[in-house]
Amino acid sequence: MAITDWPHQDRPREKLLSRGAEALSDAELLAIFLRTGIQGCSAVDLARQLLNGFGSLRALLTASQPDFCAHKGLGNAKYAQLQAVLEMSNRHLQEELVRGDSITNPDDTVRYLQSQLRDRPHEIFACLMLDNRNRVIAFRELFRGTIDGANVYPREVVKQALADNAACVILAHNHPSGICEPSQADIQITERLKQALALVDIRVLDHVIVGEKPLCFSERGLL
């Protein structure tokens, strides 16, 4: 049955407009993105097939272009459209941080760091540079590593923080495995960075490990 033949309140688009996007299932949200199905298959049915094929919504959203386009009903146009949507989402989160307000909600900061680092295949070390009123100056990716780790050089972190005229920083790196438990190396480099930055009167407010469930050093008492 075509979606246009469904009861009005059950159609994904109408359901979203009347009840909000949070009321929709992953398949219904994806169906709105797809807009149309394929022969003998509604957009919602196609969405369910795609979610089953990829295993999850996140796996679909982060799929490579060849893997994405290999599925029936998808192609380069849809892939380009999806990348545009994802980038708009990232920029929306970034604007929440860089619009000039002081950071007062740690959850917003963690959510932004998640959007930037969670799905990277290799470990990346980054810093969120802040002024003396905790307003965001810039987000800097400083070091890239292998699947196992990144070499972090305190001198380069200090150099960039001074160049940005930062008063404090939030350190961040991702664990491609998804497991956010800090290693001894994570703890040691955090302490080295704290000491190096303190020499030039720059404070480390937190260190966030990005993965399936992000971890903040401040909440663990590791700063």
N, C-alpha and C positions, 0 to 999 in steps of 0.2 A: 504494500500500500504506500502510495506517495505521501510525503509529509503534508502536502496541501490537503490531503483527505483526512488527516488526523483531526481530533477535536482541537479547537482553537487553543485551549489552555495547555495542551500537551506539546504543541509545536515549540521547538527549542528557542526560536527567536522571540516569539510572543511570551513564552515562559520567562525568558530573561528580562524582557521589558516590564513585565508585571510583578515579578518576584525577585529580580536581581540576579546577577551572574552567579553568586554563591549557591543558588538553588539548583543549578544545573550539574549534571554528572560530567565526567571527563568526556564521554562520548558525545553528549549534547553540545558541549563547548566546542569540541573539535568539528562537529557537524556544521556549526555556524561558520567556522573558519573555512571548511571545504565548500560550503554553499550548495553544491550539487553532489549527487551520488553517481553511480554508473548504471548501466542497463541492468534492470532487475534488482537493484540494490539502492535503497534510500541513502541519503547523506549520513543519517544516524547509524544505519546498518554498516555502511562503509567505515565509519569512524570506529565502530566496535571491532570490525575485522582488523583495522590498522592497529588499534591498541593491543589486541591479542597477538598480532604479528610482531610488533616491536617489544611487547612485554609490559610497557608502561607509557604514560604520557610523557614523562621526562625523557625516556629513551627515544621516543619519536622526535621530540623537540631538539634533541642534541645529536640526531643522526647525521652522518656525513651525506653530502649531496648524492653520491652514487647509491648508497643504501636507501635514502629517502625516495629517490626517483625510480628505484627498481620496483616499487609497489604499485599495483594497478590503481588508477585513480589519482596518482600523484605525478609530478613532473617538475621541470625546471621552473615554470611559472609559479607553482605552488611553493616550491622550495625558496624562491626569491621572496615571495610574499611572507613566508614564515620567518625568514631571517630579518625582514624589515620589522615585523611585529616584535620579535625578540629584542632587537636593537632599540626600538621605541620604549619598550619596557625598561631596559637598562638605563636609558637616558632619563626616563621619568624618575627612577630611583635616585639617579645621580643628582637631578635637580632638587630633590628633597633635601640633599645634603649641602649643595653648593649655592643655595639661593641667598646665603648671607646670615641665616639664623644660626645661633649656637646649637651644638649638638646637645640635646636634652633627653633624647630617647635612644638608649643603647640598642633597642631592637631594630630601629631604622638603620643604624650603622651596620649591624650584623647582616641585615637583609641585603643591604647594598654590597657588602663585601662578598656575600654568598653569590649574588648575581654576577659579580666580576670574576670570581675565582673557582667556584665549585666544580664546573665541568671542564676545567683545563686538564689535558692528559698528562702534563708534567708539573712538578712542583714549582710554584712561583712565590717569591717573597715580595711583599709590597708594603708601602707606608701611606697612611692617610695623614697628610700634613695639616695642622691646625694652628690658628693664631692664638693670641693670649686671651681671647674670649671664647675659645673652643669652636670657632667658625672654620669651616673647611676651606683650605687654600688649594689643595690639589690631591689627587690620588696618583701615586707613583708606583709603577711596577719596576723594581730595582734589579732583581736577579731571577734567572730562570735556570731550572735544573733538569735532572732526569726524572724517571718515574720514582726514584728513591729519595731524591733530596736536591737541595740547592745550596751552593756555597754563598754565604752571606758575609760581606766585608764591612765591619763597623765604620771604617774610615769613609767608605762611599755613602753610607747612610747619613753620617754626620755632614758630609759635603753637600748632599742634596737637601737636607733639612735646613742648612744655613743658606743655601741658594734660594730656597722658598721662603726664607725668613720665618720659619716655623717656631712657635713657642712650645708646642707639644706635638706628639705623634701617637698614632695608633698603628701598631705593627700588625701585619696579617700575612699568613701563608696558607696554602691549601695542602691537604693530604689527598692525593688522587685515589688512594684506597678507600676513601670515605670515612675511615676511622680517625677520630679527632683526638684520641688520647695523646698528650704531649710526650715526646721522647726526651731522654736526658739531654740530647743535643739541642732540642727546642728550648729547654729550660736554660741551658748554658748560654746560648746565643742571646737570649732575652736579657740575661744578666749582663753580658758583655756590652750589649747595645745600651742598656740603661746607664752603665758606667760611662761609656764613651759620650753619650749625648748629655749626660749631667755635667761633663766638663765644659760644655758650651751653653749651659743653662737651658737645656731642652728636656722636657719631661716626657716619659713614656706613660701614657694613660692606660694602655691595655695592649694585649697581644691576642689576636683572634685566630684560631685554627679553623679553617673552612673545610667542611665535609658534609656528611649526611646530617649530623647534628653538631652545629658549630660550638666550639668551646672557647670561653674567654678566660684568660689567665687571672684577671681581676676577681672573677667569681670563684676561682679555685684557690685564691690566696697565694698565687705564684709570682706576684709582682713585688 
